[in-house]
């Protein structure tokens, strides 16, 4: 079991090195695959922790929470999802509100985009 933990630590260190090296360059490119992987990690974190519910939750806070630089987060969301950070957060809030309204037995109203 300890070996698995060490493997995760090493993988995390490799990811952190990659992030630092990308941050050290003014211009960098991410492949579509890389952007997709970062977006998966970002969305999974947001869905699990429900941080999008917090008013004022920022790109900087997401970066701190996930260990992914703000540049990489922004480039991934913009390039892969075609929206910006705040659009993503608001979309997640809208989707949750739609589910809440649909789940209630009360008078359902339409929640438009």
DSSP file (Angstrom, degrees, kcal/mol; ACC not computed):
  #  RESIDUE AA STRUCTURE BP1 BP2  ACC     N-H-->O    O-->H-N    N-H-->O    O-->H-N    TCO  KAPPA ALPHA  PHI   PSI    X-CA   Y-CA   Z-CA
    1    1 A X     >        0   0    0      0, 0.0     4,-1.6     0, 0.0     3,-0.2   0.000 360.0 360.0 360.0 -39.2    0.0    0.0    0.0
    2    2 A X  H  >  +     0   0    0      1,-0.2     4,-2.3     2,-0.2     5,-0.2   0.845 360.0  59.0 -64.3 -33.4    2.8    2.4    0.8
    3    3 A X  H  > S+     0   0    0      1,-0.2     4,-2.0     2,-0.2    -1,-0.2   0.883 103.5  51.6 -62.5 -38.6    4.3    1.8   -2.7
    4    4 A X  H  > S+     0   0    0     -3,-0.2     4,-2.1     2,-0.2    -1,-0.2   0.904 108.8  50.5 -64.5 -41.5    1.1    3.0   -4.3
    5    5 A X  H  X S+     0   0    0     -4,-1.6     4,-2.3     1,-0.2    -2,-0.2   0.915 109.5  50.8 -62.4 -43.0    1.2    6.2   -2.2
    6    6 A X  H  X S+     0   0    0     -4,-2.3     4,-2.5     1,-0.2    -1,-0.2   0.881 108.3  53.3 -62.2 -37.7    4.8    6.8   -3.2
    7    7 A X  H  X S+     0   0    0     -4,-2.0     4,-2.3     2,-0.2    -1,-0.2   0.891 109.1  48.0 -63.4 -40.5    3.8    6.3   -6.9
    8    8 A X  H  X S+     0   0    0     -4,-2.1     4,-2.6     2,-0.2    -2,-0.2   0.893 110.8  51.6 -67.0 -39.2    1.1    8.9   -6.5
    9    9 A X  H  X S+     0   0    0     -4,-2.3     4,-2.4     2,-0.2    -2,-0.2   0.928 111.3  47.0 -63.0 -44.6    3.6   11.3   -4.9
   10   10 A X  H  X S+     0   0    0     -4,-2.5     4,-2.3     2,-0.2    -2,-0.2   0.914 112.5  49.5 -63.8 -42.4    6.0   10.8   -7.7
   11   11 A X  H  X S+     0   0    0     -4,-2.3     4,-2.3     1,-0.2    -2,-0.2   0.909 111.0  50.1 -62.6 -41.8    3.3   11.3  -10.3
   12   12 A X  H  X S+     0   0    0     -4,-2.6     4,-2.6     1,-0.2    -1,-0.2   0.893 109.4  51.1 -64.2 -40.0    2.2   14.5   -8.5
   13   13 A X  H  X S+     0   0    0     -4,-2.4     4,-2.3     2,-0.2    -1,-0.2   0.898 109.3  51.2 -63.8 -39.3    5.8   15.8   -8.5
   14   14 A X  H  X S+     0   0    0     -4,-2.3     4,-2.3     2,-0.2    -2,-0.2   0.909 110.6  48.5 -62.8 -42.1    6.1   15.1  -12.2
   15   15 A X  H  X S+     0   0    0     -4,-2.3     4,-2.6     1,-0.2    -2,-0.2   0.924 110.6  50.8 -63.3 -44.6    2.8   17.1  -12.8
   16   16 A X  H  X S+     0   0    0     -4,-2.6     4,-2.7     1,-0.2    -2,-0.2   0.891 109.5  51.0 -61.8 -39.2    4.1   19.9  -10.7
   17   17 A X  H  X S+     0   0    0     -4,-2.3     4,-2.6     2,-0.2    -1,-0.2   0.925 110.5  49.3 -61.6 -44.6    7.4   20.0  -12.6
   18   18 A X  H  X S+     0   0    0     -4,-2.3     4,-2.1     2,-0.2    -2,-0.2   0.912 111.9  48.6 -61.1 -43.2    5.4   20.1  -15.9
   19   19 A X  H  X S+     0   0    0     -4,-2.6     4,-2.4     2,-0.2    -2,-0.2   0.927 111.8  48.8 -63.7 -45.6    3.3   23.0  -14.6
   20   20 A X  H  X S+     0   0    0     -4,-2.7     4,-1.7     1,-0.2    -2,-0.2   0.910 110.7  50.5 -61.8 -41.8    6.3   24.9  -13.4
   21   21 A X  H  < S+     0   0    0     -4,-2.6     4,-0.4     1,-0.2    -1,-0.2   0.885 111.7  48.0 -65.7 -37.0    8.0   24.5  -16.7
   22   22 A X  H >< S+     0   0    0     -4,-2.1     3,-1.0     1,-0.2    -1,-0.2   0.887 110.8  51.5 -67.9 -38.2    4.9   25.7  -18.6
   23   23 A X  H 3< S+     0   0    0     -4,-2.4    -2,-0.2     1,-0.2    -1,-0.2   0.794 100.4  64.1 -67.7 -28.0    4.6   28.7  -16.3
   24   24 A X  T 3< S+     0   0    0     -4,-1.7     2,-0.4    -5,-0.2    -1,-0.2   0.654  93.6  71.9 -72.8 -14.9    8.2   29.6  -16.9
   25   25 A X  S <  S-     0   0    0     -3,-1.0     3,-0.1    -4,-0.4     0, 0.0  -0.848  73.4-145.2-104.4 138.5    7.6   30.3  -20.5
   26   26 A X  S    S+     0   0    0     -2,-0.4     2,-0.4     1,-0.2    -1,-0.1   0.921  91.5  33.9 -66.3 -43.2    5.6   33.3  -21.6
   27   27 A X  S    S+     0   0    0     -3,-0.1     2,-0.3     2,-0.0    -1,-0.2  -0.938  74.3 161.5-113.6 134.2    4.0   31.5  -24.5
   28   28 A X        -     0   0    0     -2,-0.4     2,-0.4    -3,-0.1    -6,-0.0  -0.980  24.9-140.4-146.4 158.5    3.2   27.8  -24.3
   29   29 A X        -     0   0    0     -2,-0.3     2,-0.4     0, 0.0    -2,-0.0  -0.933   7.1-159.8-121.9 147.2    1.0   25.4  -26.2
   30   30 A X        -     0   0    0     -2,-0.4     2,-0.0    45,-0.1    -2,-0.0  -0.976  21.9-124.3-120.9 137.7   -1.2   22.6  -24.9
   31   31 A X     >  -     0   0    0     -2,-0.4     4,-2.7     1,-0.1     5,-0.2  -0.334  29.2-108.7 -71.7 162.9   -2.4   19.8  -27.1
   32   32 A X  H  > S+     0   0    0      1,-0.2     4,-2.6     2,-0.2     5,-0.2   0.897 122.4  53.8 -58.1 -40.0   -6.1   19.1  -27.3
   33   33 A X  H  > S+     0   0    0      2,-0.2     4,-2.3     1,-0.2    -1,-0.2   0.914 108.9  47.7 -61.8 -43.8   -5.5   15.9  -25.2
   34   34 A X  H  > S+     0   0    0      2,-0.2     4,-2.6     1,-0.2     5,-0.2   0.927 112.1  49.1 -64.0 -44.6   -3.7   17.9  -22.5
   35   35 A X  H  X S+     0   0    0     -4,-2.7     4,-2.7     1,-0.2    -2,-0.2   0.910 110.8  51.1 -61.4 -41.0   -6.4   20.5  -22.4
   36   36 A X  H  X S+     0   0    0     -4,-2.6     4,-2.4    -5,-0.2    -1,-0.2   0.914 110.4  49.0 -62.3 -42.8   -9.1   17.8  -22.2
   37   37 A X  H  X S+     0   0    0     -4,-2.3     4,-2.2     2,-0.2    -2,-0.2   0.916 112.5  47.1 -64.2 -43.5   -7.2   16.1  -19.3
   38   38 A X  H  X S+     0   0    0     -4,-2.6     4,-2.7     2,-0.2    -2,-0.2   0.925 112.1  50.7 -63.4 -43.1   -6.9   19.4  -17.4
   39   39 A X  H  X S+     0   0    0     -4,-2.7     4,-2.9     1,-0.2     5,-0.3   0.896 108.7  51.9 -62.2 -39.9  -10.6   20.2  -18.0
   40   40 A X  H  X S+     0   0    0     -4,-2.4     4,-2.5     1,-0.2    -1,-0.2   0.935 112.0  46.0 -60.5 -45.7  -11.6   16.8  -16.7
   41   41 A X  H  X S+     0   0    0     -4,-2.2     4,-2.2     2,-0.2    -2,-0.2   0.910 114.5  48.1 -62.8 -42.7   -9.5   17.4  -13.5
   42   42 A X  H  X S+     0   0    0     -4,-2.7     4,-2.7     2,-0.2    -2,-0.2   0.950 114.8  43.5 -64.6 -50.9  -11.0   20.8  -13.1
   43   43 A X  H  X S+     0   0    0     -4,-2.9     4,-2.9     1,-0.2     5,-0.3   0.901 113.0  52.5 -64.4 -41.4  -14.6   19.8  -13.6
   44   44 A X  H  X S+     0   0    0     -4,-2.5     4,-2.4    -5,-0.3     5,-0.2   0.918 111.4  47.3 -60.6 -42.9  -14.2   16.7  -11.4
   45   45 A X  H  X S+     0   0    0     -4,-2.2     4,-2.9    -5,-0.2     5,-0.3   0.953 113.5  47.2 -62.4 -49.3  -12.8   18.9   -8.6
   46   46 A X  H  X S+     0   0    0     -4,-2.7     4,-1.7     1,-0.2     5,-0.5   0.901 114.8  46.3 -61.0 -41.7  -15.5   21.5   -8.9
   47   47 A X  H  < S+     0   0    0     -4,-2.9    -1,-0.2     2,-0.2    -2,-0.2   0.891 116.2  45.1 -68.3 -39.3  -18.3   18.8   -9.0
   48   48 A X  H  < S+     0   0    0     -4,-2.4    -2,-0.2    -5,-0.3    -1,-0.2   0.934 124.0  32.2 -69.7 -46.7  -16.8   16.9   -6.0
   49   49 A X  H  < S-     0   0    0     -4,-2.9    -2,-0.2    -5,-0.2    -1,-0.2   0.608  93.3-140.0 -89.6 -13.0  -16.1   19.9   -3.8
   50   50 A X    ><  +     0   0    0     -4,-1.7     3,-1.5    -5,-0.3     4,-0.2   0.802  48.9 149.1  58.7  31.1  -19.0   22.0   -5.0
   51   51 A X  G >   +     0   0    0     -5,-0.5     3,-1.9    -6,-0.3     6,-0.2   0.764  56.9  74.1 -67.9 -23.4  -16.8   25.1   -4.9
   52   52 A X  G 3  S+     0   0    0     -6,-0.4    -1,-0.3     1,-0.3     5,-0.1   0.705  85.3  67.6 -62.2 -17.9  -18.7   26.7   -7.8
   53   53 A X  G <  S+     0   0    0     -3,-1.5     2,-0.4     2,-0.1    -1,-0.3   0.716  79.6  96.4 -72.6 -20.4  -21.5   27.3   -5.3
   54   54 A X  S X  S-     0   0    0     -3,-1.9     3,-1.8    -4,-0.2     2,-0.1  -0.574  80.3-123.9 -78.8 122.6  -19.4   29.9   -3.5
   55   55 A X  T 3  S+     0   0    0     -2,-0.4     3,-0.1     1,-0.3    -1,-0.1  -0.396  96.4  17.2 -60.5 137.1  -20.0   33.5   -4.5
   56   56 A X  T 3  S+     0   0    0      1,-0.3    -1,-0.3    -4,-0.1     2,-0.1   0.540  80.3 162.4  79.7   5.5  -16.8   35.1   -5.6
   57   57 A X    <   -     0   0    0     -3,-1.8    -1,-0.3    -6,-0.2     2,-0.2  -0.413  26.5-155.6 -60.2 130.9  -14.9   31.8   -6.2
   58   58 A X     >  -     0   0    0     -3,-0.1     4,-2.3    -2,-0.1     5,-0.2  -0.633  31.9-113.9-116.7 165.9  -12.0   32.8   -8.4
   59   59 A X  H  > S+     0   0    0     -2,-0.2     4,-2.4     1,-0.2     5,-0.2   0.887 118.5  54.8 -58.8 -41.3   -9.6   31.4  -10.9
   60   60 A X  H  > S+     0   0    0      1,-0.2     4,-2.5     2,-0.2    -1,-0.2   0.907 107.2  49.4 -61.9 -42.3   -6.8   32.0   -8.4
   61   61 A X  H  > S+     0   0    0      2,-0.2     4,-2.8     1,-0.2    -1,-0.2   0.902 110.1  50.7 -64.8 -40.8   -8.6   29.9   -5.7
   62   62 A X  H  X S+     0   0    0     -4,-2.3     4,-2.4     2,-0.2     6,-0.4   0.908 110.1  50.9 -61.8 -40.8   -9.2   27.1   -8.2
   63   63 A X  H  X S+     0   0    0     -4,-2.4     4,-2.3     1,-0.2     5,-0.5   0.931 112.2  46.0 -61.3 -46.3   -5.5   27.2   -9.0
   64   64 A X  H  < S+     0   0    0     -4,-2.5    -2,-0.2     1,-0.2    -1,-0.2   0.908 114.4  48.5 -62.2 -42.6   -4.6   27.0   -5.4
   65   65 A X  H  < S+     0   0    0     -4,-2.8    -2,-0.2     1,-0.2    -1,-0.2   0.852 122.8  30.7 -68.4 -35.9   -7.0   24.2   -4.7
   66   66 A X  H  < S-     0   0    0     -4,-2.4    -2,-0.2     2,-0.2    -1,-0.2   0.644  97.9-125.1-100.5 -17.3   -6.0   22.0   -7.6
   67   67 A X  S  < S+     0   0    0     -4,-2.3     2,-0.4     1,-0.3    -3,-0.2   0.615  70.1 127.2  78.7  11.6   -2.3   22.9   -8.0
   68   68 A X        -     0   0    0     -5,-0.5    -1,-0.3    -6,-0.4    -2,-0.2  -0.875  65.6-110.6-102.1 133.0   -2.8   23.8  -11.6
   69   69 A X     >  -     0   0    0     -2,-0.4     4,-2.5     1,-0.1     5,-0.2  -0.187  19.5-119.6 -62.7 154.4   -1.6   27.2  -12.7
   70   70 A X  H  > S+     0   0    0      1,-0.2     4,-2.7     2,-0.2     5,-0.2   0.861 114.2  55.9 -61.1 -36.0   -4.1   29.9  -13.6
   71   71 A X  H  > S+     0   0    0      2,-0.2     4,-2.7     1,-0.2    -1,-0.2   0.926 110.0  43.9 -62.7 -44.8   -2.5   30.1  -17.1
   72   72 A X  H  > S+     0   0    0      2,-0.2     4,-2.5     1,-0.2     5,-0.2   0.910 114.2  49.9 -68.8 -42.0   -3.1   26.4  -17.7
   73   73 A X  H  X S+     0   0    0     -4,-2.5     4,-2.7     2,-0.2     5,-0.3   0.962 115.0  43.8 -58.6 -51.4   -6.6   26.5  -16.2
   74   74 A X  H  X S+     0   0    0     -4,-2.7     4,-2.7     1,-0.2     5,-0.3   0.930 115.1  47.3 -61.9 -47.8   -7.6   29.4  -18.4
   75   75 A X  H  X S+     0   0    0     -4,-2.7     4,-2.7    -5,-0.2     5,-0.3   0.890 114.5  48.1 -62.7 -39.5   -6.0   28.1  -21.6
   76   76 A X  H  X>S+     0   0    0     -4,-2.5     4,-2.7    -5,-0.2     5,-0.8   0.934 114.4  43.7 -68.0 -47.1   -7.6   24.7  -21.1
   77   77 A X  I  X>S+     0   0    0     -4,-2.7     6,-1.3    -5,-0.2     4,-1.2   0.929 119.7  43.4 -65.2 -44.5  -11.1   26.0  -20.4
   78   78 A X  I  X5S+     0   0    0     -4,-2.7     4,-0.7    -5,-0.3    -2,-0.2   0.946 121.7  38.2 -65.0 -48.0  -10.9   28.5  -23.2
   79   79 A X  I  <5S+     0   0    0     -4,-2.7    -2,-0.2    -5,-0.3    -3,-0.2   0.877 128.1  28.7 -75.3 -39.4   -9.3   26.2  -25.7
   80   80 A X  I  <5S+     0   0    0     -4,-2.7    -3,-0.2    -5,-0.3    -2,-0.1   0.864 131.1  31.4 -92.4 -39.5  -11.1   23.0  -25.0
   81   81 A X  I  <<S-     0   0    0     -4,-1.2    -3,-0.2    -5,-0.8    -2,-0.1   0.614  95.3-130.2 -97.1 -13.7  -14.5   24.1  -23.7
   82   82 A X  S  <<S+     0   0    0     -4,-0.7     2,-0.3    -5,-0.6    -4,-0.2   0.799  75.7  83.6  70.6  28.0  -14.8   27.3  -25.6
   83   83 A X  S    S-     0   0    0     -6,-1.3    -1,-0.3     3,-0.0    -2,-0.2  -0.913  75.7-106.7-147.6 173.6  -15.7   29.4  -22.6
   84   84 A X     >  -     0   0    0     -2,-0.3     4,-2.3    -3,-0.1     5,-0.2  -0.518  40.8 -94.3-101.4 176.0  -13.9   31.2  -19.8
   85   85 A X  H  > S+     0   0    0      1,-0.2     4,-2.5     2,-0.2     5,-0.2   0.907 124.0  47.6 -54.8 -48.2  -13.6   30.3  -16.1
   86   86 A X  H  > S+     0   0    0      1,-0.2     4,-2.6     2,-0.2    -1,-0.2   0.852 109.3  53.7 -68.5 -33.5  -16.6   32.4  -15.1
   87   87 A X  H  > S+     0   0    0      2,-0.2     4,-2.6     1,-0.2    -1,-0.2   0.923 110.0  49.0 -62.2 -42.8  -18.8   31.0  -17.9
   88   88 A X  H  X S+     0   0    0     -4,-2.3     4,-2.3     2,-0.2    -2,-0.2   0.939 112.1  47.2 -61.4 -47.9  -17.9   27.5  -16.6
   89   89 A X  H  X S+     0   0    0     -4,-2.5     4,-2.0     1,-0.2    -2,-0.2   0.929 114.6  46.4 -60.4 -46.6  -18.7   28.4  -13.0
   90   90 A X  H  X S+     0   0    0     -4,-2.6     4,-2.6     1,-0.2    -1,-0.2   0.883 110.0  53.6 -66.2 -37.6  -22.0   30.0  -14.0
   91   91 A X  H  X S+     0   0    0     -4,-2.6     4,-2.7     1,-0.2    -1,-0.2   0.916 109.0  49.5 -61.1 -42.9  -22.9   27.1  -16.3
   92   92 A X  H  X S+     0   0    0     -4,-2.3     4,-2.1     1,-0.2    -2,-0.2   0.890 111.0  49.8 -64.5 -38.8  -22.4   24.7  -13.4
   93   93 A X  H  X S+     0   0    0     -4,-2.0     4,-2.3     2,-0.2    -2,-0.2   0.917 111.6  48.3 -64.2 -43.5  -24.6   26.8  -11.1
   94   94 A X  H  X S+     0   0    0     -4,-2.6     4,-2.6     2,-0.2    -2,-0.2   0.929 110.7  50.6 -62.9 -45.8  -27.3   26.9  -13.8
   95   95 A X  H  X S+     0   0    0     -4,-2.7     4,-2.0     1,-0.2    -1,-0.2   0.893 111.5  48.2 -61.6 -39.6  -27.2   23.1  -14.3
   96   96 A X  H  X S+     0   0    0     -4,-2.1     4,-2.5     2,-0.2    -1,-0.2   0.905 110.8  51.0 -67.1 -39.9  -27.5   22.5  -10.5
   97   97 A X  H  X S+     0   0    0     -4,-2.3     4,-2.6     2,-0.2     5,-0.2   0.901 108.4  52.6 -63.5 -40.2  -30.4   25.0  -10.3
   98   98 A X  H  X S+     0   0    0     -4,-2.6     4,-2.6     1,-0.2    -1,-0.2   0.920 110.7  47.2 -60.3 -43.8  -32.2   23.1  -13.1
   99   99 A X  H  X S+     0   0    0     -4,-2.0     4,-2.1     2,-0.2    -2,-0.2   0.901 111.7  51.0 -64.4 -40.9  -31.7   19.8  -11.3
  100  100 A X  H  X S+     0   0    0     -4,-2.5     4,-1.3     2,-0.2    -2,-0.2   0.922 112.8  45.1 -63.0 -44.1  -33.0   21.4   -8.0
  101  101 A X  H  < S+     0   0    0     -4,-2.6     3,-0.4     1,-0.2    -2,-0.2   0.921 114.5  48.3 -66.0 -43.7  -36.1   22.8   -9.7
  102  102 A X  H  < S+     0   0    0     -4,-2.6    -1,-0.2     1,-0.2    -2,-0.2   0.824 111.3  51.6 -66.2 -30.8  -36.7   19.5  -11.6
  103  103 A X  H  < S+     0   0    0     -4,-2.1    -1,-0.2    -5,-0.2    -2,-0.2   0.719  92.9  89.2 -80.2 -21.7  -36.3   17.5   -8.3
  104  104 A X  S  < S-     0   0    0     -4,-1.3     4,-0.0    -3,-0.4    -3,-0.0  -0.466  73.2-140.5 -75.1 148.0  -38.7   19.6   -6.3
  105  105 A X  S    S+     0   0    0     -2,-0.1    -1,-0.1     2,-0.1     3,-0.1   0.342  74.1 100.6 -85.1   6.5  -42.4   18.6   -6.3
  106  106 A X  S    S-     0   0    0      1,-0.2     2,-0.4    -5,-0.2    -2,-0.0  -0.138  93.9 -54.9 -86.1-176.4  -43.3   22.3   -6.5
  107  107 A X        -     0   0    0      1,-0.1     2,-0.3    -2,-0.0    -1,-0.2  -0.433  62.3-137.1 -61.7 114.9  -44.3   24.5   -9.4
  108  108 A X        -     0   0    0     -2,-0.4     2,-0.3    -3,-0.1    -1,-0.1  -0.582  21.5-171.2 -83.3 136.2  -41.6   24.0  -12.0
  109  109 A X        -     0   0    0     -2,-0.3     2,-0.3     0, 0.0    -8,-0.0  -0.883  28.9-102.8-121.2 156.3  -40.4   27.0  -13.9
  110  110 A X        -     0   0    0     -2,-0.3     2,-0.7    -9,-0.0   -12,-0.0  -0.586  24.3-153.8 -77.8 135.9  -38.0   27.2  -16.8
  111  111 A X        -     0   0    0     -2,-0.3     2,-0.2   -17,-0.0   -13,-0.0  -0.935  18.0-157.3-110.8 107.9  -34.5   28.2  -16.2
  112  112 A X              0   0    0     -2,-0.7     0, 0.0     1,-0.1     0, 0.0  -0.486 360.0 360.0 -86.8 156.1  -33.1   29.7  -19.3
  113  113 A X              0   0    0     -2,-0.2    -1,-0.1   -19,-0.0   -19,-0.1   0.476 360.0 360.0 -67.6 360.0  -29.4   30.0  -20.2
